[in-house]
Amino acid sequence: MDREKRAMDKNKIKAFADHVVGDMGSAMGAGLAYVGTKVGLFRAMAGGGPVTPEVLATKTGLQKRYVTEWLKGMVCAKYLDYDPETQTYELPDEHAYLVASEGTDHYVGGLFYSVPMMLGMAPRVADAFIHGGGVPFSDYGSEGVLAIDLMNRGLYEKRFANYWLTTCPAIHERLIAGGHVLDFGCGSGRVSIALAKDFPKSSFIGIDTDSASIAAAKETALQENLTKQVRFECGTTEVLPTDECYDLITICDCIHDLSDPLGILTTLRPLLTKGGILFIIEPKAADKLEDNIHSVGAMYYGMSVFHCMTQSLASGGPGLGTCMGPASMEALTREAGFGHFEILDIKSQTNIFYAVSL
């Protein structure tokens, strides 16, 4: 043992110790960022220039002692700038662009919301390592629905119709003229609602097995006055009209979550019209682990363990995991009977897009 200790690289030990502390700092920083997002601190600081804790506490109506400690922590996490002479804090415009921009396609607040939602399940996930099973989606509650909604809302509203779907021009034209669209695993309904606004002649139906998500989707459709164009149903394909087929079926960021991904894809295949496509969005991951060794990969594998994979395993599914990669996706769709598989040329740091057809 002494020889093993002497043989170890002390610089490597120190570097890894620094790395561990850095990871803990990042975890605490993400937690503080969640608080800042939830209680409106980032929003209150955006565009406001330097501010003291007293002024910020008064402006937000929050407790000064908490605000003061939060400001100091966010400076150490390099979210905020600090001026020692004036003892003031500032949210740079470049940072506000990401953390105080709800509703845009560059807002990152949903990521912060996912931190307590996912890590709050860590004890149950650890138990699943020993006993098997997992944590069902419904157990993540309203915070889980909200976190996913915040992560995706701006992207769907700003990019789906005007960028992503333009890579499938024939389908884009069909929807302009008036087509039928199914969003499988619709969650809180943001895809259907966003597309309905851009394609007013088309009709949309979203289905999901989570009743809380469907309730949120129906409420949003009502608020947007889209209930005649968009409808939502709780369940899987059994809730669909038996005589209806679809020009476009979207399945966004959820194939890897499913308890029966092959069965679902096989069921969806005959629901496509001639020339229709299955438009799939998945987390952007490479097929080989060595190509996923970066911060996005680390984030996605964490999300897989604490949310995506565990919910599939909880319902007896295969637990495909967040980072299944394009080769696995192609193999799955071909096994389901689809003849055409294409990786779409859409630029994204976090997502990969597929067009699948008969």
N, C-alpha and C positions, 0 to 999 in steps of 0.2 A: 504494500500500500504506500509506504514512504517513497519507494522508487517511482510509483505511478504519480504521486504528487510532484516529485522533483522533475518528472518528465513533462508535466503539463506546461503549456505556454502561459506565463503569468499575464502577458499583455492581452492574450485572447480571453482569459478569465475576466480581466478588468473591462475589456470592451463589451463582453456579454453582460456584465453587471450593469454597466452604463445603459446598455440596450434595454434590460429589464426595467430599470428605473424610468427610462424614456417611455416604455410602454405604459407604465403606471401613470406617468404624467399625462400621456395622451388619453388614457381612459378617464382620468379625472377631468381633463379639459373637455372631453366630449360630454361628460355629465354636467359640467358647468354650462356648456353651450346649450344643452337641453333646457336647463332652467332659464337661461337668458332668452331662449326662443319662446318657451311656454308663457313666461310672465311679461314678455314684451320689452325686455331691456335692449336688445339689439335694435328693435324697431324705434325705440325712444331715442337712441343715440345716433341713428342714421342721419347724416347730413347736419348734425347739430354742433360739430366742432368740439373743442375741449370742454369737459364738464367735470365738476366736483361731485363727490358722492352725495353731498347734501342736496345739490341742485337736481341730480338724477333721481334721488329718492323722492323729493317733492314732486317732480314732474310725473313720476310713475305711480305715486301713492304707495310705494313699497317700503319695507322696513330698512332704515338707513344702515344698520349694522350688517344685515345680509348683503345689501347692495355694495357696501364698502369691501367686504371680503370677496364677493364675486368679481368686482372690478380688479382687485389685486390678482386673483387667480387667473383671470382672462388675460392680464398683461403677461404673466409668467407663461401662459400657454400660447402667447404671441397672436392672440386675437385682437387685442387692443394696444394702442400706443400710450406711453406714459411720459409726462414731463415732470421730472423731479423738482424743478424750480417752482413751478406753479401748483404742483401736486394735482394735476388734472389728467383726465383719461379721455381718449378719443378713439372712435371706431373709424378707421380709414375708409374712404369711399370704395376702395377696391375690395375690402372685406364686406362692407355693407351690401355690395353687389350680389354676394352669395348668401349672406346670413339674414339680411333684412329685405328680402325681395319676394315675399310670398306671392304665388300666382304666376311667377315667371318660369321660364324653362331653365334657369340657372340657380334656382333656390335650393339650398341644401338643408333647410330646417327639418325636412322629413327624416334625414339620416340621424339627426340628433334625437328625434322622437323615438327612433327605433332602438336606441341604446337601452333605456330602462325597460322598454317593452320586451326586448329579447333577453337581456342579462337578468331581468327579474325572474326568468324561468331557469336560470342556471342550476339551482339545486335539483329541480325536477329532471333536467336533462342529464345531470350527473347520475341521478338514480337510474335513468334509462340506460346508461352505459353498463350498469350492473345487471339490471333486471329485464332490459329490453323495452319495447314500446316507445313512447314519446309523448309529446305535448300536442294535443289537437289545436287546430287553428282557432276554434271558438274560445279556447281558454285564454287567448291573448287579449280578449275583450275589446272594448271601444278604443283603447289606446292603440291596439294593434291595427284596427281598421283605419284610424286617423293617421298613424305613421305611414302606412302604405299609400294612403290618399295623398298626403303631403309630399311624399317622394316622387309621385308620378303625375300629379294634377297638371302642373305647368308644362311638363314635357308633352303630355297628350294634347293639351289645348293649343300649344304653340307650334308643335312640330308634326303631329300625326297626319293631318290632312294636307298641309302645305309643303311638307318635305318628305316624310317617310313614304306616304302612299304615292307620291309622284314617281317613285322608282318602279311602280307597277302601273304604267299609263293606261292600259286597257281597263283595269279595274277602276282607276280614278275617273275615267270617262263614264263608266257605267254608273257610278255613284252620282255624278253630276246630272246624268239623265234621269236617274231614279232607280236605285237598286235595293236589294234586301241584304241586311248585314246582321250577323250573329256574333256577339262577343261572349265567348265561353270563359267562365271564371272571371266575370266582370267586376267583382269586388264592389266598390262604391259607385260604379257606373260611369267613370270619367271618360272612358273611350267612346262609348255610345253617345254621351252628351256632347263631347267635343266634336265628333264627326257629324252629328245631327245639325249642329250650327253651320257647318261648312257645306253640308250636302242636304239642303232642305227638301229635296224631292225624294230622298231615300228614306226607308224605314229601318228601324233598329230594334233588336231585342237582345237583352243581356241576361245571362243566367249564372247563378252562383249558388253553392250549397250553404253559404253562410247567411243566416237570416238577418243578422245585424247589418251586414254589408248591403243586402238588398233593400232593407229599410232605409238606409242612408241614400242609396241610389234613387229610390222612388221619391224621397223628399227633395233631392236636388232637381230631378226632372220636373217636379211640381213647381219648384221655385223658378226654374228656367222656362216654364210654360211650354214644355216639350212632351207632355204626356200623350198627345195624339200621334207623335212621330216615334217616340221611344217607349218601350215597355220593359219591365224587369220582372223576372220570375225566380223564385227560390227553388233550386233543384238542379238536375242535370238534363240531359237531352230528352228525358221522358216528359218534360213540361212543354216541349215545343209542339207546334201544330204539325200534325202528321203529313199534311199536304204541302208543306213549305220547304223550299230550298233557298240557298243563299249564294249571292255573288261573291261575298267576302265573309270569311269567318276569321275573327281575330282571337288569339289566345296569348295573352300578354303576361309574361313573367310568372307563369304558373304551371307549365307542364312538369317541371322538376318537383313541384309540390304535390302532385296528384297521387292518390292511392292506387289508381289504375290508369297510368298514362297511355299504355298501349290500347287498352279497351276504349278509352275516350277517343283517341285518334281514329281508331277503327270505326267507331260510331259516327264521328264527324264526317268521314270521307264521303258517304253517299248523300250527305246534306249539301254538298257543293253543286252549284249549277255547272253546266258545260262552260269551260273557260274561267270558272271561278277559282279563287285561291284561298288557301289557309295562310294567314299572315301571322307569323310567330315572332314574338320578342322574348329573348332570354338574356340573362346576365352574360356579359362578354367574358368568356374564359377560353383558354386554349385547351387542346386535347391532352397535352403533356404537362405534368406537374411542374417540370423545370421551367416551363414558359409562363407559369402563373406566380412565380416567386417575386412579388411586388406588393405594394400596399393595397391595390384593388383586390388582388388574389387573397391576401390575408383577410381583408374585410369580408369577401364573399364566402370563404371557408368558415369564418365565424358565424355569418348569417345562416349558413347551411346547417351547422350544428345546433344553433340556438333557435332556428325558426323553420327553415325550408325542409331540410331532411327529416327533422324530428316530427313535423306534422304529418308527413307521408308515412313514416314508420308507425306513428300512433294509430293510424287507421289500417294497418296491415299492408301498406304499400311498399314499393321497392326502395324508397329513399334515394332517388337518383342524385340528389344533392344539387346545390346551386351552380357548381362548376362542371356541368356535364360535357360541355364542349361540342363543336359542330359535328365531329365524326359520330358521336353517340346520338346526336339529334337526327342526323341523316339516317342512321341505321334504324332508329325507332320509327321514323315516318315511313320508311320503305317497308318495314315489317308490318306496318298498319295498312299497307296496300297503295300508298301514294307513289306515283311513277316519276314525278319531277321534284327535285330539291335544289334550291338556289339560295346562296348566301347573298343578300342584297348589299349593294354598294352604298351603305349609309354610314357616315362618320359618327362615331360615338366612342367615348372613353369607357363607358360602362355597359352598353347594350350591344347585342348582336341580333340581326334581323334576318328572317328566312321567309321565302315565298315557296309554298308547297302546293302542288296541284296533282290532278289525276294523271 
